[in-house]
Amino acid sequence: MNIQVAVLCDAATDDNGKLNLLGAFDTIYTPHLPATHPQCSIALRVTFFNGDEGKHTLRVNFVDADGRSIMPDLPSIPVEVVLPDDIHFGTRNFIVNIQQLKFENPGLYSIDLSIDNQPLASVPLMVKHNPPAA
């Protein structure tokens, strides 16, 4: 298993196996706290190889700097990998759309990705508080 792409972006689509990304970012600037980010997407492109065949569970966990989940309701994603005999690998795109993502505090956050409880990647996100000038 290999994660080719793991990114936080404004939007993503899968068009017949092509992963389309719009507005990849790693920092959110906000004038007020708590802050609500209206919409974003977590986009993943994962390559599976012959030894990866079978049923798996992809888990996405959005956590703060202390490792506390800020979105405990994100569902795990069941993945079944079946590769034809003449294929050496297969690639699949995953998109998780998030609405009204709330941040109580500024600081470092991350999107932790695992398959079958094995960590595969972590995507950092910085939330910066820029209060309006008085």
N, C-alpha and C positions, 0 to 999 in steps of 0.2 A: 504494500500500500504506500502511496506517495501523494502528499498534498502538493499539487502544482500551484494553486492559487488559494489564498485565504485572505479576504479583504473586507473591510467595512466601507460601504459606499452609499451614495444617495439612492440608487436603484440598480437592479440587475434583472436580466432576463436570460432564459435559455431558449435559443432558436435552433432546434434540431441538432443539439449537441454543441452549439457554439455558445460560449458564455459571454454575454454582453454586459459591460460595466459602465456606470455613469457616476462620475464624481467620487472617486476613491479618496478617503480622508483618514487622518489619524488624530486630529485635534478639533475640539469644539470650543469656541469662544462664546461666553454668555455674559450679558450684563447683569443678570439676576439669578439668585439661587433661592430655592431649588429651580433647576432648569428643566425644560421639557424639549426634547428634540422631536420634531413632528413625525419624521419618517426616515428610515434607513434600511439597508439590507446587508446581511452577511452573505457573501458569495464565496462558494467553495468549488474547486475543481479537483477531483480526486482520481488518481490512476490506480486501478486494481490489476494485479498480476495473477498468473495461474495458481499460485499457492494461496491466494486470498479468496478463493471461491467458497461460497456458503453464505449463511445468514450472519449479519453483523448489526450493531447498533451504533449509530452516530449520535453523539451528544454535544450540544452547544451550551456553554455556560458563560453568562455575562457576569463578571465579578468586579468588586472594588479592590482597592489596594490591600485590604485585609483578607481577601479571598472570600468575602461574603457575596452570595448571589444577589444581583439586583433585579434579576428576572427569573424567579424560581419556576415560573409557569412554562418556560420553553420546553416543548415536547422533544423527546428523543425521536430520532428518525430511523426506522427500520430500513436496512439495505440488504438486498440479496444479490450476490455476485455470481453470475453464471457466464462463463466464457466458452464460446465454441472451440472445438479442437484446433482449428486453423488460426486462432487469434492468440497472440502472446500477451496482450493487455487490453483493458477496456477503461475508458474514462467516463466519469459521470459528474454532472454539475448539480450542486445543491444550493438553493437560495432560501434564506430565512428572512422574511419581511417583518420589520418591527415598527409598530405605531406608538407614538407618545412615550418614548423612552425618557424616563425621569432620572435626573441626577440630583441628589441632595447636596453633595459637596464637590468642590473642585478636587482635582488630583488624577492619579493614574488608575485606569480601569483596564480590563482585558477581556477578550473573548477567547475562552479556552475550548479547544476542540479535542475530542477523544473518540476513538472507535473501540468498542468492546472494553471500555474503561482504561484503555491505554492512551496516554496523552500523545497527541500528534503535532499540535501547533498551538500558538497563542498569538493573538492579534492585539497589540497595545492600542489604547485610546487615552488621550490626555484631555481632561476637561479644565479649561482655564477661565477663571472669573475675572472679567474686565468691567468693573462697575462704571456707570456713566460718570463723566466729569461733573463736579459740582459747580 
